[in-house]
Structure formats: C-alpha cells, structure tokens
C-alpha cells in the first residue's frame, strides 16, 4: 500500500491536443519523472488516439485506488461512462458530454480524497456552448462544482512558472470595461486569496506581493490618471494593515526585469494583458494556469486546444508536464 494519491487528469476537448499531450507525457513518464496520474475518460478513444500518434501505450481500466501502482507500466484510465468519437480537429456531438463528464469525475475523486489534485486539459468553450453549457468557462464551472449547491467560492486565476507568477485582477474584459470594473475591494479580495494559497499550497511562509499600478508610471502622482491613487493605493494600504507583505502601486513597465522579479513571489496586475504578456514572454512553453481560492487544487496547461495540430504528433507536452509537477508540489505542501 502507498499513501501517494494520483493526480486526476481530465480529457479536455477530445478533438484537441489534450489527449495527445497526455499520451505523449505518459510515454515519457520516466524521463520526465512524472508524478502518477490517471485520465478520466474513454479508454477505447485514448487507445485509438495513441494509435493515430504512433505511440505504444498500454492502457489499464482502473479505479483511483489502483492508479498509482498501475502507472509505472500502464496508463491508468478511469471510465466516465461516456463514449467519445471525436476525430482530431473535428469536435462532434460526443465532445461536450465527454469533456464535462471528465471534469466532474476528476473533481468528485479529489473532493472524496481519492485523488490529490485536478489537472485539466484544455476545453473548447465554443463546443460546450453549442451543447448548452451555461458557464463562462472552465474556472466558473469548477467553482460551481466546489459549491455543492451552496455559495460558490471566488476563484482567482494565477499564471505560474519557475520564472514568474502573475495574477490579473480583471480578466476577460475589454480594457475599457476592465478599468470601469476595477475596485479597491476586487484588488483586496484577489490579493488576499493569493496570499493565503501561496502560504498553504506553495509553502511560502510569508508571501511577497507586488501590486502593479493601472496607469503608466502608476499614475505619476495623479497626473496620468487618478485610479492608482484612489483605488490601488487604498487596497495596498488595507493589505498592509492586515499583515500582508504587499507593495505598490508599482509602475508595470519596471516590475518584470530579472532583478525586480527577485523581490516578490507574485505580481498582482490590474488587467489581463498586463499580467499575461510578461509571463508568456518569459515562459511561453511551460507556464501553468492555477486556480486559487477553490477547496481543491487545480492546475492546467496554459494553452488552448490547438485543433490545427491535434493528432499530428506535433503538440508539445511541456506545459502539461509543468502543470502535473506543480499540482503534485502543491498537494505535498498542503498535506
């Protein structure tokens, strides 16, 4: 018997590269020193995709309790009961049910203590929407599953790499709407969730947060916009009064060079591109999307479904590999 729990890896969009990178990663499991995981999905579908990719993958239909022992010699798959027929690059009527069932099964296993963390492969929101999916995206659906019919937790999106970790306060909004939506309360809530999860799940005793300004040069004392003085600075003061090591508002154009990055553990940015441009410049292939604020650990590759290369063998598993390693690290830190 072992106390090690497997990671629950979702199928993602079946017609995308999620199955490809999962199969490729498992085939290189020893070289990459991967933590044990299983895929929640359709074993027959995965066997067919492995054949398409020219990979020799022995697949074992298992339960979560058997996944760790099976991982060394076979790819553990837990059947979700959904048949999957989508071809590479061609989503079909089975895509959405298969992707949703995989997410639900993975979350159920983690919440029941059968798995250590959820690692999600990319989904295609347009495919889910056509099937009646009513959530804005992956993260919101995970928050609803975490709620168990009660109040959903507030999820916070972190993009993490060995080089840089960033969090945008506002996410998928136009720049005009992001400025309108930005508030002192939003900054405080986002930074507090980040601080708590960095302590609990990243093992950082006293996380250091760098809070960016909104405007050029953090507003230049109000001459380039008053939001930094009237919104961001108030949030930083509140965080400091709460005992959180937070600095700002800092000019965003000087926050991300090498020397600056050494002074903080996470950068809290005011809008999407302010956070994602630097991390995608520094860690395009191995960045990880992490959802903070949930009652379970969730990581994901920081890329999409890439329908154009699905089934070709050209998809790189590096971001999924980083997501698997980070999920295992976070699970160990909170154990």
N, C-alpha and C positions, 0 to 999 in steps of 0.2 A: 504493500500500500504506500501511497505518497500523499503528502499534504499539498502538493502543487496542483493548482487548478488550471484548466486550459483557458485560453482566450477564445471567445465566441466571435468568429469572423462571419460577417454576413456576405450573401451572394452579390449584393448590389444589383444594378441593372444587368440582366443576363446577356443582353446583346452587346454590352460594353466590354471594357477591358478588365473589369473586376475579376471575373473567373480566370482570365489569362494570367494576371499578376499573382493571384492566389496560387494557381497551379505551378507557376514558374518559381515563386518563392519557396513552396514546399519542396520542389525538386532540388533546390539549392540549400535546404534547411541546415545541413551540417556546415557547409562553407560559411553561411551567414549566421550561424549559431542562434537560430530562431527559437524563441520560446514555443512550447507546444500550443497548437490551436486546432480547432475544428471548424468546418464550414457548415452553416445551417442552410441546407438547400436540397437539391435533387441530385443524387449520386449518379444516376444514368446520364443526366445532362452534363455533369462535370467530366465523366469518362469520355463522352463524345467530344467535348471541347479539348481535352488533353490529346485525343487522337488528332484533331484538327491542327493542334500546335506541334505535333510530332514529339510529344512528351510521353515518357513511360511513367505512369503514375498508378500505383496500386491503391485502390480506394476501398476503405472499410466502412461499412454502415455501423455506427456505434451509438452508444449513449454518452452523455457528458462524462460519466464516471470512468469510462474506458478510453477516453480520448487521449489522455496523456501517455498511457502505456502503448497505445497503437501508433502514436505519432512518429516514432523513430523509423518504422518500416512501412507504414501505410498512411495515406491521407485520410484522417477521420472525417466522416460526413454524418451529420445528424439529419435525417429526413424530416422535412417540414410537412410532408403530405401534399405538396403542390407539384404537379408535373410542369416541367419547363421545356419549351420547344423553340425558343427564340434562336435565330442564327446570328453569327457575328455581324454587327452593324445593322441588324434588322429586327427591332423590337416587334413583338407580336402580342396577341391577347393574353398570353401567359406571363408576360414580363412583369406587369404591376403586381398581380397576386403573388408571384414568386418572390419579388423583392420585399413586399410588405410582410409576407409570412416569415421570411428570413430574419427581418428586423425584430419582429415580435418574439420569435423563438429565442433569439440571442438575448434580448432584454429579460425575458422570463427566466432564462437559465442563470443570468448574473444576479438578478434580484432574489432568486431562490438559493443562491450560494453554490450553484453547480459549476459556474464559470467565474473567472476572475475579473473580466472586463469585456466590454463590447468594442470590437473593431469593425467599422463599417466600410464596405466598398462603395464606390460612387453610384448614385442613382441618377436617373434622368427625370427631372421634375415634370417635363412636358408629357412624358409617357404616363406618369402617375396621374397627372391632372386629367388626361383623356379617360382614365379609368375611374374618375370620380374622387380622387384623393383631394382632401379639403384643407390640407396643411400647407403653409408657405414653403416648407422644406423639411429636410431630414431632421434638423435640430428641434423644430417645433413638434414634430411627431414623437420624438424621443421624450420631450418634456411632458407630453400628454400621457405617454405610457408610464412615465415615472409618477404621475399624479394619482394613478389608481382611482380615478373618478373624483378626486379632490382638487385642490388648488395646484396647478402646475408650477413647478419651480421655475425660476428665471434663469434660462441658460445663457452662458457667456461664451463667445467664440474666441478661442486663442489659436494663433498660428505659431507653432513651436519648431525650433531647430536647435542644433547644438550651438549655433552662432548667435541666434536672436529669437526672442519670444515677444509677440505683439498681440494686442487686443484692441479692436476698434469698438468704440462706444456706440456709434451708429453704424449700421452695416449696409444692407441692400436698399439704399435710398439714393435719390438724386442728390447732388451736392446742395442744391437749394433746400430740399426737404431735410437733409441732414442738419444743416445749420438751424433751421426752424425747430427741429426736434431736440437738439442738444440742450441739456439742462444740467444744473448742478446735481440734482437728485440722480439722474442717469449716470453721471460720472462716479458719484459716490457708491452707488449700488454695484456698478461694474467693477470698480477697483476693490471694493470690499470682498466680493466673491472671488476675485483673482487672488487677493492676499490670503484668504482662508484656504483656498485649494492649493496654492503654492506651498503653504505650510504643511497641509495634511497629506497631499498626494505627490508633491515633488520633494518633500523632505528638507525644505529650506526653512531654517529656524526663524529668520527674520527677513522676509522678502523685501526687496527694494524696488519700489515702483517709480518709474519716470513718467510723468504726466505731460503729454505734449500740449502746446498751445493750438488754437484753431487757426489763427491768422498768421501771416508772415511775421517772423520775429516775435511770435507770441503777442502780437498786437502793438508792439512798440509803445507801451505805456498808454494805450488807448488811442494813439494817433492812426493806427491801421485797423481799427475795429475795437469795440469795447467788450466783446464776448469773453476774451481771456481774463480781463479784469473783473467783469461782472458775473461770469458763470464758472470758468475753470478755476480761477484763484480761490473762490469760495469753497469749491469742492476739495481742493488741496488742503486748505486750512482745516476743514472738517475732518479729513482723513488723518492729518497730523494730530489733531486734538484727540482722535480715537486711538492713538498709539501706533498708527500705521506709518511706516517709513516711505513717505511719498514726497516727491519734489516736482515743482512746476508752478505755473505752466512754462514749459521749455520750448525754445524755438525748434520746430521739427526738422529744419534743414541742418542742424548740428547734432542731432540726437543719435545718429546711426553709424558714425565712423567708429573705427575699432576701439580707440581709447574711450569714447563715450559709452560704448556698449559694456565696458568692464565695470561701470559704476552702477548698474541696475540689473535686476533679474527679469523684469518685464516692462515693456513700454505700453502705456495706455494711450491710445491715439483717438482723435476725435471723429474721424470718418474712415470709411473703407480703404480708399487708396493710400491714405496717409500711413496706414499700418501695413498694407499688403505689398506695396511697391518695394519697400526696403527688404522685406523677408524673401520675396520672390526673386529679388536681385541677388541676394546673398545665398539662398538655399532653395533654388528652384526645384531641384530633383528630390530633395529629402526633407522638405517641410512636412509638418504633420498638423492636421486640424484637430484640435482638442476642444471638447465641450465641457466647460466648467459649470459648477452650480447644480449638477444632477446628483442624485443619490447613488449613482454608479459611475464607473469610469467609461468614457467613450473617446476613442481616437479614430482617425480616418486619414487616408491619403489625401494630400492637398492637391487633387486634380479631379477632372471630370471623367466621363465615360469613354471619351475618345472613340466614338463609333467608327471613325475612318480607319483605324488600325486594329480594331478588335479582330481576333482570330488570325492575325498575321504573324504573331511571334515577336513583333517589334516593341511591344509595350514594356517599359522598364518597371520592375517591381520595387525600386529604391524607396519611394515614398511609403508604400505599404510596409516594407521591411522596417522603416523607421517608426511607423505607427505601431507595429507589433512590439518592437523593443520598448517604445515609450509606455505602452499600455502595461507591459509586464513590470517595468520600473515603477510606475505609479501604484500598481497593485501591491508590490512589495513594500513601498514606502508607507502605505496606509494599513498594512497587515498588523 
